[in-house]
Amino acid sequence: MYQRILMTTDGSAVSNMTACAGVTFAEQMGAEVLALFVAPEYQYPVYVEIIPPNYPSEEEYKAAMQTAGAEHLQAIIDACTKRGVKCSGMTVFSDRTALKIVEVAVENACDLIFMGSHGRSGWGQLLLGSVTSKVLSHSKLPVLVHRLIEKPTD
């Protein structure tokens, strides 16, 4: 049914648990996985005439975010390897995370976006998560939202 599934991660315990469920789903569908980490764009210091010497350069920032992204994506890649699911990972930069997720999914011929929800109850149910909610409203691709019932231990 699905050939290529985009899974996002931010490196959090919630994200890692969602990714494990996503890998199981991909295995059941016989689909490959594209794991994605969206890092925020580099920000120049505001209201500072001289950049402080300890402030990272744009190149240093991007290198650090690539490293962080690789670490965050590794959990998904390892889970895929363990289950025999074909997987690739990428780190991209954007301050508009939800739109970037949709864009990457389309550009990489994904036919499903697999994302998490925090599984809140009561009034918290109204707060699906700003990124997940925005992806749902902007994507023309199907989006499967995995609801996390239990809060993970960090």
Salt bridges, closest charged atoms under 4 A:
GLU27 OE1 - ARG83 NH1 2.62
GLU32 OE2 - ARG4 NH1 2.34
GLU58 OE2 - LYS62 NZ 3.84
GLU103 OE2 - LYS100 NZ 3.14
